[in-house]
Amino acid sequence: MPTDPRGLRADAPLLDAWLRFHEVAPTPFTIPGHKQRHDLVGDVVAGDVPLYAGLDTMKLTAGVLAEAESRAARLWGADVCRFSTGGSTHANQAVALAVADDGDTVVVSRTLHRSMLLGLVLAGLTPVWVRPEVDLATGLPLGVAPDSVRRALDAHPQARAVFVGDPSYVGTVGDVAGLAEAAHEHDVPLVVDAAWAAHFGFHPDLPRHALQLGADVMVTSAHKTLPAWSQAAIVLARTERVDPARLEAGVEATATTSPAGAILASTDAARALLERDGAELLGAAIEATREARTRLGEVDGLVVLDGAHVDPLKLTVVLSGAGVDGNAVEQDLLAAGLPVESADRDVLMAVVSLADTRTTLAALADAIVGSVERHRGPARGVVGPAAYGVEPETVVPPRQAYFARSEHVPVEQAVGRTSAELVAPYPPGIPVLAPGERVTDATLAALGHARAAGVRIAYAADPTLGMLRVTVD
């Protein structure tokens, strides 16, 4: 099992540049202002090396970023690759700018993260919503059906692209190959927000990644399931249906002009590790997760997502059958030093990566089992998360509503008005209410359900939901 990251440097030009910067230890007269001194604000700035006048010269004469992106493109089978230091949020918004023009219509899955919804605002695109199938046994989303996309494209032949999120936040995997076929029948690109799937395609027990399945663009977060710094993301594209110059312009328009070199170097290092040792590391993590899944599945009342259409490295547990409040379980896990990605009343979700081991996963499974037994109560019926149950009513395009004159009104007076803001339970950050949509009783009920389940209401001007921001008619 590999243990020395320096062994990757020959295969990772950005990592090599980051290591060389520290080996040479220059006295820089450039930004950042800490000048590599750790005695001023502490080790919080350790490792912070800029791209410009850090990993490369100020004029980028060494070309290490372009070389690293080229290697990533080859690994994922893309024509074009760009690294992002702004997470999949930046990548999604760049793609929205790249694939269609102001005022155009696009087909959009309602499972997509808020970053893509705000990408629609930035690009001036009008969404035609398609909703995911829902598993009646768990209340959790499955993939968007290809026929749903076909119907949307048949009804809106002017649509310029299809945007979906797959896999879902809870780890369910849809029919990306079928979605690509549906999009290509209408000669439009399929864009897949695969933020949670940077590991897909690199072990035989994992699903293939979106580009392997025919997608035209894939956005993925290197920091979610690979060992990269927070905010590290990658956008990969094939250029048959996507203009590479437009994509380049979209990336540059929405990117920082002071990219963090450490984030870029960690993205490159994670790519090199995945290429060299990914199958071995992922195989061990998959086996350890399988053992934890089996352990949890033996507990009376728990439902653990499993099977061919579930990411093997997501542990999603439905608690309602055991009568357990996931918020109480989360508190026990926090006390044990085992924080999980998401917890609400009915669902607990843990992210596993190739950094996990049998030891860490066994400790998590044991802690969950112990907590469930302490908090067990009468079984409850399955209630799906709010984000997947609302039928949106679009009144005006998102951009028009987002920048319209608006006012704050008491929530009970907002029904029938047009929302000027995006409101989403977080996690997962999937909107229940988007700019340009009519506020309905169903919308407010779904948001109220999420709050009652212990989910934070995010992005709203008033997270208590006492007031909503609506357009002035």
N, C-alpha and C positions, 0 to 999 in steps of 0.2 A: 504494500500500500504506500503510495507516495507521501512524503512528509516535507520535502524541501521545495518551497516555492521558487527558489533560485534556479532549480533544475528546469523550470519552464522558460527561462529568459531567452534562450535561443529560438524558441518558437513563438514568442510574444514580444514584438518590437516595442510596444508601449510599456510593458512591464520592465523590459531591459532598460529603457530610457529612464524610468522611475528609479530603478536601482542604481544606475550610473549617476544620476543627480545626487543621490545621497553619498555615493562613494567619493565623488569629487568634492562635495561640500563647498559649493561656491559662496561668495559673498554678493548676493544679488542686489542690484539697484533697479529692481522692477517690483511690481506687485507680486504677491500679496504683502501687506504691510508688516506682517509679523517677521519677515525676513529670516524665516526658519529658526527663530529664537523661541525656545520653549520656556524660558524663565519669565516671560511677560504675562501670559495668560494661562500657562501650563501646557500639558501635553495634548490638550484639545486640538491644537493645530498640528500635531505630529503627522507627518505623511502628506501634508497639504502642499503639493507641488503643482504649479499651473501648467497648462499645455504650452502657452506662449512663454518663451524664455524660461522654460522649465524642462518639460519632456522634449521640446523641440526649441529651435531658435525662435525669436520673435517673428521672423519671416517664414517659418515652417520649412526651412531648407532641407531638413532631414526626412520629411515625409513619413514620420512614424505613424501618425494617425491614419493616413490613407492606406498604408501597408497593412495595418491591423484590421481596418474595415474590409480590405480586399480579402484577407484570410478568413474573416467571418463570413463574407459572402460565399466563398468557396465551400466552407463547412456546411452552411445551410442550403446550398444550391440556389443562391439568389444571383441576380445580375447586379444589384446595387445593395449596398449596406451603409447605414450611417449609425454611429454611436450617439447616444443622447446622455447628457448629464442632468436632464430634467425629467427623468423617468418616462414611463409609458404615456404620461400626460402630455409631455411635449411631443412625443412621437405621434400619438393619435391626432393631435391638432395639426401637426405638419402634414399628415396624410390627408386630412380633411381639406386643407388648402390645395393639395396637389391633384385631386382626382375629379374635381368639378368646379364650376364657375358660380359666382354670386347669383342667387336666384334659382339655381338648379335644384332638382328633386333627387333624393337618394333614399334607398330602402335601408332601414336601420332596425336592428334588433333591440328590443326594449331591455335586454340584459346588459347593455353596454354601460360602462362606467361614465360618471359625470364628465370626465375629461373629453370624451368624444362628443357629448352633448354640447359642451362649450366650444368644441371644434366646429360644430355646425353653426354656432353663433358667429365665430370668427370668420368662417368662410361664407356665411350667408346662405347656407343650404337649408332646404325644407325637407324634413323627414317624412317618410311613409313608414309607419311603425309595423313591425312584425313581432309577435310575442312568442315566447318559448312554450313548448309543451311542458306540462307539470305532472310530476309523478304523484298520483293520488295517494299512494301508500305513505309518502313522506312529506308531501306538500312542497317539495323542492323542485327547482327548474331542471328540465332536460334541455336538449338542444332545440334550436329553431328548426322546424321541419322544412326540407327543401321545397315541398309543395306550397308552403306559406309564402316563400320567397317568389316562387313562380307566379302565384296569384297576384302578388303585389306588383311584380314587373309587368304582367299582362294588363293590369289595371292602370299602370303608370308607365307606358312605354318610353316616356321621355326621361326616365330615371337614369342617372349617370354612373351609379355604383351601388354596391351592396356592402353594408357594414354589419358585422356580427362579432359577438364576444364568445370565444370558445377556447378552452374549457370554461365552464361557469366558475363563479367564485367558490362554490361548494365542491367543485371537482368533477361534475358531470360533463361528459364529452359527447358532442353532437356529431352529426353526419356532415363533416366539412367537405368531403369529396362530393356529396350530393348537392351541397350549397354551391360549390364551385361550378358544378355542371349546370345548375339552374341559372346562375349568373351569366355563364358563358353562352348559354342558349340565346341570351339577349345581348351578347357581346359587350358586357360591362364587367369591370373588375370586382373580384371578391376581396374585401379587406377584412382581415381577422385580427381582432385584438386578442392576442394569446399571451397576455401579460403573465399568466400563471403557468406557462408551459414552455419555458426556456429549455427544459430537460427533455421534452418530447422528441422522439425520433432517435434517441441515442442509447436505447437498450431494447432488446426484443420484447420485453414485457411491458413496454410503454407504447401508447398510441403514437402513430406517425405525426410529425409536425405539419402545420397548415400548408406550407409550401410543397411538401411531399404529396399532399392530398389535392393539389391543384389551385390553391389560393394564389392571388396575384401579389398581395402585400400581407406581411405578418409583422405585427408589433409585439415585442416580448420584453419582459423585465428581467435583466440579468441579476438583479438584486433579490428577486423573490425566491427563486429555486436554485440559483447558482451562487457561488461564493464571491459576489461582487459587492462594492459599496452601495449603500442606499442611493437611490436616484439613477442607478445605472440601467440603461435600457438600450434596445437595438431595434431599428426598423430595417426590414429586409424586403426587397421587391423584385419581381420579374417585370420586364419592361415591355412585354407584348401589348398590354392594355394600359400601362402606366407610363407617362412621360417622365423620364429620369430628370430632365431639366426642371420640370414643375416640382418634382419631389425634392430636388436639391434646394429650390427656391423656398419651398414650404418649410424645410428643416431650418434653413438659415434665417428665415423671417421670424421664427418662434424660438430660436435658441439663444442662450446667453453668449455674449461676446467675450466672456472670461470663463471658459469651461474649466472645470476642476480636473487637473491632470490625474489625480489619484483615482477619481471615479473612472476615467477613461482607461487608465492602466489596469484597474481591477477588472473591468469588462474584458479587456484583452487577455488577462491572466485566466479569467474564468473560461473564456473561449478555448484557450490552449489546454487547460485542464480537462475540459469536456472532450476535446478532440483526442487527447492522449490517454486519459484514464477514466473517461466518463462511464463507459460500460461497466467497468469494475466497481467504481464507487456507487453508481446508481443501482447495480445489482444487489450490493450489500444493503443499501437503504431500503430497496423494495422488499427484500426478504425480512428485514427487521420490522418494517411497517406491516407486512403480512402477518407476522406473529402478534403484533399489537392489535391488529384488526380482529384476529381470531380470539384473542383474550377478551376484548370488549364485546364481541358478538356472543360470547357465552353468558353475558349478564342478562338476567331476565328483564324484559321490557325495553332494552336498548336496541335500536336499529342502526347498524353501521353500513354506510354506503359502500358497495363492493360490486365487482363484476367488470365485464368488458368495456362498459361505457362509463367507467369511473377512473380518474387519475389514481394510480397505485400509491402515489406519494401525498395524497390528501386523506386525512382522517376526519370524516364528517359523521357525527353521531347525533341521531334524533333521540331526544330524551323524554318525549311526552308519554310514551308507553310505560316508563318507569315512574311517572309522576314527579319527576325531578325538575327543579328550576335551574337552568343552566347558569344563571347569574350567581347562584350559591356555589355551584361547582367551580366557576371561574375564580371566586374568592378563595376557595381552598387551594386551587392550583397556583394562584399568585402567592399565597402564603408559603407554598412549598417551593417557590422559585421556578415554576413551570408555566409561564404565561402562554396562552394560546392566541391564535389569530382572531377568533371571533367566538362570542358566546352571547346568546340571548336565552329567553325562557325555554325555548324548545330545541335549539340546535347548538351544538358545540363543534368547532372546527379547528383542527390543528394542521399547520403546514409542515411537511417534512421535506428535507433537502438532502443532497448527497453529503452534507456535513453531519447528518445524524447517524447514530450508531444503535446497535441492539440495546446497549445500556441506557441511552437516553430515552428510547422509545418504551422500553420496559418500565422505566420509572414513571413516564407519563401515563401509560396504561394502568399501572397499579394505583396511581393517585386518582385517576378518574373513577376506577372501580370503587375505591374506598369512599370517595366523595358521594358517588351515586347511592351506595348502600346507607350512608349516613343521612341523606336527604330524601330517600325514597318516600313516595306518597301514592295516592290513588292515581291510576292511569288517566291521562287526558286524551282527548281526540286530537288528531293531527290538524294543525292550522298552519298554512303556508305563509312565508314571509310576505310582508305588504308589497314589496317592490314587484312581485310577479302577478298580483291579482287585480290590478287596476287597468281598466280600458281607457287610455288617454283620449281626450277630446281636443284636437288641435283647432285653435281659432285663427291664429296668425303665425307666421314663421318665427322660429326662436329668436333670430336676430332682431326682428322688428319689436318684439315684446321686451327683449332684454334692454334695449336702449330707448324704449318709450318713456314718456312721462309716467310717473307712478306715484302711488301713495300707499301708506300702511293703514290697514283697516282691521278691526277685530275679526277673528277667524270666522265667527258666525255670520258676519256680513260679507265674507269673501265668496260665498257660494254663488256660482253663476258669473263671477268676474273672471278676468283673464290674468293668469299668473305672470308676474314680471321677474320671478326668481325661480331658482332650481332648488328643490327640497328633496333630500334623500336620507333614508336611514343609513347610518354608517357604522360598521361595515354592512354591506359591500359597496355603498356609494352609488347604487343604481337608482335613478330618480323615480319617485312616485309622482312628482309634479315637476314639469319642465316649463321654461319660459314659453309663453304663447298658448298654453293649455288652459282649458276651463277648469276652475276649481269646482269640484262636485262633492256631494255628500259622501260618495264612495272614496274619493281621494282623502278627505279628512278622516274618515273612518279607518282607512289603511294606515295613515300616519299615526293616528291615535293608538291603533293596535301595536305598531312598532314601538312607540314610547312606553306603552304598558308592559311590553315584553322586555324592557330594559335596554333597548337599542337607542344610541345617540342619534338625534335628529340633526343632520349636518347641513351646512351651507345656507340655511335659512337665515334671514336677518334676525328673526326671533326664534331661537331654537326651542323655546318653550311652547311654540305654536299658539301663543295668545294672539299674535298679529300675523298677517300675511301681506306681502308687497304685491299689489295688483296694478295693472295699467289703468291710467285715467282715460276713460272712453271719450 
